[in-house]
Amino acid sequence: MESEEDVVRRIEKDIAIFSDNIKQIRMDELSGEERKIVELAEMYAKDSRAFLSKDQRYTAFASIAYAHGLLDSIRKLKNLME
């Protein structure tokens, strides 16, 4: 079983991965709807950081997981995923 510190580290790692992945996105190459999805993903990532700072780990994890899903959909459409 993971310790609370392990869970926090995992969430922090997921946030860092999201930050790296979003750098692949060129907003000027997106349609209006695609930009809205990326902006929504950014909001969920920001929410994740806020929840983590309030020690709401489950909600922080859910938020960053959702952010990854949204961003991955755009990355897949733009052939940016391996």
Secondary structure as GFF3:
##gff-version 3
##sequence-region A 1 82
A	DSSP	alpha_helix	4	22	.	.	.	ID=ss1
A	DSSP	three_ten_helix	27	29	.	.	.	ID=ss2
A	DSSP	alpha_helix	32	53	.	.	.	ID=ss3
A	DSSP	alpha_helix	57	77	.	.	.	ID=ss4
###
